[in-house]
Amino acid sequence: MVRLVEAECVPERHCPWHQLCGRRLHLAYARVAQEHQAIAALEAKVEQQQARVDRVEAKLNTLPDRDDLHQLDKQIEGMSVRFGGVEDT
């Protein structure tokens, strides 16, 4: 994560923002740093959402599909024939 740092312009150190700020605070740098923080927060949120999607997909993959249900239905029909029908009690 990028920390916001307030620093004064020091032209002797070849400040890249010297033409923008003179001796004032580096507002341009602060704005860029805030944008980087916002991007990092959004990336973290995307990772959380992807983890949630992965968990849901894993649960969906364990559910029976149409073929599984069809086989079960056929087994139940076979049991019904074998035992002479099912009575409601």
MDTraj code that builds the backbone (N, CA, C; nanometers):
import mdtraj as md
import numpy as np

residues = "MET VAL ARG LEU VAL GLU ALA GLU CYS VAL PRO GLU ARG HIS CYS PRO TRP HIS GLN LEU CYS GLY ARG ARG LEU HIS LEU ALA TYR ALA ARG VAL ALA GLN GLU HIS GLN ALA ILE ALA ALA LEU GLU ALA LYS VAL GLU GLN GLN GLN ALA ARG VAL ASP ARG VAL GLU ALA LYS LEU ASN THR LEU PRO ASP ARG ASP ASP LEU HIS GLN LEU ASP LYS GLN ILE GLU GLY MET SER VAL ARG PHE GLY GLY VAL GLU ASP THR".split()
xyz = np.array([
    [0.0854, -0.1172, 0.0000],
    [0.0000, 0.0000, 0.0000],
    [0.0896, 0.1230, 0.0000],
    [0.0493, 0.2229, -0.0716],
    [0.1265, 0.3460, -0.0826],
    [0.0850, 0.4405, 0.0288],
    [0.1836, 0.4962, 0.0987],
    [0.1544, 0.5941, 0.2033],
    [0.1632, 0.7335, 0.1445],
    [0.0739, 0.8183, 0.1883],
    [0.0798, 0.9576, 0.1468],
    [0.1880, 1.0286, 0.2276],
    [0.2741, 1.0949, 0.1582],
    [0.3826, 1.1654, 0.2240],
    [0.3790, 1.3100, 0.1778],
    [0.3725, 1.4002, 0.2740],
    [0.3781, 1.5417, 0.2412],
    [0.5237, 1.5844, 0.2483],
    [0.5740, 1.6339, 0.1384],
    [0.7136, 1.6759, 0.1356],
    [0.7222, 1.8058, 0.0575],
    [0.8154, 1.8865, 0.0981],
    [0.8351, 2.0111, 0.0256],
    [0.9271, 1.9871, -0.0925],
    [0.9093, 2.0674, -0.1926],
    [0.9903, 2.0581, -0.3124],
    [1.1336, 2.0996, -0.2802],
    [1.2263, 2.0181, -0.3235],
    [1.3677, 2.0498, -0.3040],
    [1.4334, 2.0504, -0.4422],
    [1.4415, 2.1681, -0.5071],
    [1.4952, 2.1726, -0.6428],
    [1.6394, 2.1254, -0.6514],
    [1.7136, 2.1336, -0.5404],
    [1.8527, 2.0897, -0.5445],
    [1.8630, 1.9394, -0.5701],
    [1.7586, 1.8662, -0.5383],
    [1.7579, 1.7210, -0.5583],
    [1.6915, 1.6846, -0.6911],
    [1.6768, 1.7781, -0.7795],
    [1.6159, 1.7561, -0.9111],
    [1.4736, 1.7017, -0.8986],
    [1.3948, 1.7759, -0.8274],
    [1.2549, 1.7393, -0.8052],
    [1.1817, 1.7329, -0.9391],
    [1.1198, 1.6194, -0.9724],
    [1.0490, 1.6086, -1.1003],
    [0.9235, 1.6958, -1.1066],
    [0.8733, 1.7374, -0.9914],
    [0.7513, 1.8182, -0.9896],
    [0.7804, 1.9660, -0.9628],
    [0.9045, 2.0049, -0.9665],
    [0.9420, 2.1405, -0.9297],
    [0.8688, 2.2454, -1.0133],
    [0.8510, 2.2206, -1.1411],
    [0.7814, 2.3186, -1.2248],
    [0.6345, 2.3287, -1.1868],
    [0.5792, 2.2235, -1.1301],
    [0.4385, 2.2255, -1.0889],
    [0.4176, 2.2944, -0.9547],
    [0.5107, 2.2703, -0.8615],
    [0.4806, 2.3099, -0.7249],
    [0.5699, 2.4182, -0.6670],
    [0.6870, 2.4385, -0.7203],
    [0.7759, 2.5345, -0.6564],
    [0.8107, 2.4856, -0.5177],
    [0.7857, 2.5664, -0.4154],
    [0.8154, 2.5271, -0.2781],
    [0.6912, 2.4711, -0.2074],
    [0.5811, 2.4552, -0.2787],
    [0.4592, 2.4024, -0.2154],
    [0.4659, 2.2502, -0.2025],
    [0.3651, 2.1959, -0.1395],
    [0.3584, 2.0511, -0.1228],
    [0.3349, 1.9827, -0.2566],
    [0.3762, 1.8636, -0.2659],
    [0.3615, 1.7870, -0.3896],
    [0.2187, 1.7331, -0.4003],
    [0.1290, 1.8183, -0.4425],
    [-0.0111, 1.7781, -0.4534],
    [-0.0307, 1.6745, -0.5641],
    [0.0462, 1.6885, -0.6701],
    [0.0346, 1.5921, -0.7793],
    [0.0730, 1.4529, -0.7309],
    [0.1794, 1.4437, -0.6510],
    [0.2218, 1.3151, -0.5975],
    [0.1144, 1.2584, -0.5052],
    [0.0581, 1.3432, -0.4213],
    [-0.0455, 1.2976, -0.3289],
    [-0.1657, 1.2439, -0.4052],
    [-0.2023, 1.3105, -0.5144],
    [-0.3159, 1.2656, -0.5948],
    [-0.2868, 1.1289, -0.6571],
    [-0.1672, 1.1131, -0.7096],
    [-0.1286, 0.9845, -0.7681],
    [-0.1269, 0.8757, -0.6616],
    [-0.0756, 0.9079, -0.5441],
    [-0.0716, 0.8106, -0.4353],
    [-0.2129, 0.7687, -0.3951],
    [-0.3049, 0.8627, -0.3908],
    [-0.4441, 0.8302, -0.3578],
    [-0.5040, 0.7401, -0.4650],
    [-0.4722, 0.7674, -0.5903],
    [-0.5231, 0.6827, -0.6981],
    [-0.4675, 0.5410, -0.6858],
    [-0.3393, 0.5295, -0.6491],
    [-0.2804, 0.3972, -0.6296],
    [-0.3473, 0.3241, -0.5136],
    [-0.3797, 0.3973, -0.4073],
    [-0.4492, 0.3354, -0.2945],
    [-0.5878, 0.2883, -0.3367],
    [-0.6565, 0.3683, -0.4163],
    [-0.7897, 0.3301, -0.4637],
    [-0.7811, 0.2058, -0.5516],
    [-0.6807, 0.2007, -0.6367],
    [-0.6630, 0.0835, -0.7231],
    [-0.6334, -0.0401, -0.6391],
    [-0.5480, -0.0263, -0.5385],
    [-0.5152, -0.1391, -0.4512],
    [-0.6395, -0.1882, -0.3773],
    [-0.7237, -0.0960, -0.3334],
    [-0.8475, -0.1347, -0.2644],
    [-0.9404, -0.2093, -0.3599],
    [-0.9514, -0.1630, -0.4823],
    [-1.0357, -0.2306, -0.5804],
    [-0.9807, -0.3684, -0.6155],
    [-0.8495, -0.3797, -0.6263],
    [-0.7898, -0.5101, -0.6546],
    [-0.8162, -0.6079, -0.5411],
    [-0.8103, -0.5606, -0.4174],
    [-0.8399, -0.6468, -0.3023],
    [-0.9855, -0.6919, -0.3066],
    [-1.0738, -0.6008, -0.3436],
    [-1.2155, -0.6363, -0.3526],
    [-1.2388, -0.7393, -0.4626],
    [-1.1689, -0.7248, -0.5741],
    [-1.1807, -0.8218, -0.6836],
    [-1.1345, -0.9591, -0.6365],
    [-1.0249, -0.9642, -0.5609],
    [-0.9755, -1.0920, -0.5093],
    [-1.0776, -1.1565, -0.4160],
    [-1.1419, -1.0759, -0.3309],
    [-1.2449, -1.1294, -0.2413],
    [-1.3628, -1.1841, -0.3206],
    [-1.4059, -1.1107, -0.4227],
    [-1.5180, -1.1558, -0.5041],
    [-1.4813, -1.2839, -0.5799],
    [-1.3585, -1.2923, -0.6299],
    [-1.3158, -1.4127, -0.7007],
    [-1.3150, -1.5329, -0.6073],
    [-1.2736, -1.5115, -0.4829],
    [-1.2756, -1.6197, -0.3842],
    [-1.4188, -1.6661, -0.3586],
    [-1.5120, -1.5717, -0.3510],
    [-1.6531, -1.6079, -0.3318],
    [-1.7053, -1.6863, -0.4515],
    [-1.6709, -1.6430, -0.5713],
    [-1.7145, -1.7130, -0.6926],
    [-1.6581, -1.8546, -0.6935],
    [-1.5314, -1.8698, -0.6564],
    [-1.4693, -2.0023, -0.6532],
    [-1.5413, -2.0945, -0.5544],
    [-1.5788, -2.0411, -0.4369],
    [-1.6509, -2.1232, -0.3385],
    [-1.7875, -2.1657, -0.3914],
    [-1.8589, -2.0745, -0.4560],
    [-1.9914, -2.1081, -0.5097],
    [-1.9789, -2.2105, -0.6213],
    [-1.8811, -2.1927, -0.7091],
    [-1.8605, -2.2889, -0.8173],
    [-1.8267, -2.4273, -0.7623],
    [-1.7471, -2.4320, -0.6564],
    [-1.7134, -2.5611, -0.5958],
    [-1.8387, -2.6293, -0.5416],
    [-1.9274, -2.5523, -0.4792],
    [-2.0527, -2.6099, -0.4283],
    [-2.1421, -2.6570, -0.5424],
    [-2.1486, -2.5796, -0.6498],
    [-2.2310, -2.6184, -0.7640],
    [-2.1798, -2.7457, -0.8302],
    [-2.0479, -2.7627, -0.8317],
    [-1.9902, -2.8816, -0.8947],
    [-2.0211, -3.0087, -0.8170],
    [-2.0539, -2.9963, -0.6884],
    [-2.0857, -3.1150, -0.6086],
    [-2.2326, -3.1546, -0.6187],
    [-2.3172, -3.0677, -0.6725],
    [-2.4595, -3.0996, -0.6855],
    [-2.4812, -3.2012, -0.7970],
    [-2.5857, -3.2853, -0.7825],
    [-2.6130, -3.3831, -0.8891],
    [-2.6605, -3.3125, -1.0163],
    [-2.6202, -3.3691, -1.1299],
    [-2.6651, -3.3115, -1.2566],
    [-2.7859, -3.3903, -1.3082],
    [-2.8302, -3.3583, -1.4268],
    [-2.9499, -3.4202, -1.4845],
    [-2.9327, -3.5705, -1.4998],
    [-2.8160, -3.6155, -1.5445],
    [-2.7925, -3.7590, -1.5624],
    [-2.7981, -3.8328, -1.4287],
    [-2.7400, -3.7735, -1.3248],
    [-2.7447, -3.8354, -1.1921],
    [-2.8887, -3.8495, -1.1439],
    [-2.9679, -3.7463, -1.1618],
    [-3.1086, -3.7513, -1.1196],
    [-3.1873, -3.8520, -1.2025],
    [-3.1558, -3.8643, -1.3305],
    [-3.2240, -3.9617, -1.4159],
    [-3.1920, -4.1045, -1.3701],
    [-3.0655, -4.1309, -1.3374],
    [-3.0278, -4.2618, -1.2865],
    [-3.0997, -4.2933, -1.1560],
    [-3.1087, -4.1961, -1.0680],
    [-3.1775, -4.2153, -0.9414],
    [-3.3253, -4.2452, -0.9649],
    [-3.3869, -4.1728, -1.0574],
    [-3.5277, -4.1957, -1.0902],
    [-3.5478, -4.3384, -1.1418],
    [-3.4577, -4.3842, -1.2277],
    [-3.4671, -4.5209, -1.2800],
    [-3.4489, -4.6229, -1.1687],
    [-3.3596, -4.5976, -1.0748],
    [-3.3404, -4.6890, -0.9622],
    [-3.4653, -4.6952, -0.8755],
    [-3.5295, -4.5812, -0.8533],
    [-3.6519, -4.5776, -0.7728],
    [-3.7630, -4.6531, -0.8446],
    [-3.7739, -4.6360, -0.9750],
    [-3.8746, -4.7102, -1.0516],
    [-3.8482, -4.8605, -1.0425],
    [-3.7193, -4.8996, -1.0513],
    [-3.6834, -5.0414, -1.0403],
    [-3.7179, -5.0968, -0.9039],
    [-3.6972, -5.0202, -0.8004],
    [-3.7318, -5.0651, -0.6651],
    [-3.8830, -5.0770, -0.6501],
    [-3.9562, -4.9866, -0.7112],
    [-4.1023, -4.9896, -0.7030],
    [-4.1555, -5.1155, -0.7696],
    [-4.0997, -5.1490, -0.8842],
    [-4.1426, -5.2710, -0.9542],
    [-4.1028, -5.3929, -0.8729],
    [-3.9844, -5.3922, -0.8186],
    [-3.9328, -5.5062, -0.7447],
    [-4.0148, -5.5362, -0.6203],
    [-4.0589, -5.4330, -0.5509],
    [-4.1334, -5.4535, -0.4268],
    [-4.2839, -5.4413, -0.4457],
    [-4.3294, -5.4326, -0.5686],
    [-4.4721, -5.4326, -0.5952],
    [-4.5405, -5.2999, -0.5692],
    [-4.4689, -5.1930, -0.5858],
    [-4.5288, -5.0609, -0.5691],
    [-4.5023, -5.0054, -0.4304],
    [-4.5296, -4.8803, -0.4183],
    [-4.5081, -4.8113, -0.2917],
    [-4.6434, -4.7648, -0.2423],
    [-4.6710, -4.7935, -0.1157],
    [-4.7973, -4.7525, -0.0569],
    [-4.7784, -4.6223, 0.0187],
    [-4.8781, -4.5352, 0.0089],
    [-4.8784, -4.4140, 0.0890],
    [-4.9424, -4.4452, 0.2218],
    [-4.8746, -4.4163, 0.3300],
    [-4.9327, -4.4431, 0.4625],
    [-4.9522, -4.3162, 0.5375],
])
top = md.Topology()
chain = top.add_chain()
for i, resn in enumerate(residues, 1):
    res = top.add_residue(resn, chain, resSeq=i)
    for name in ("N", "CA", "C"):
        top.add_atom(name, md.element.get_by_symbol(name[0]), res)
traj = md.Trajectory(xyz[None], top)
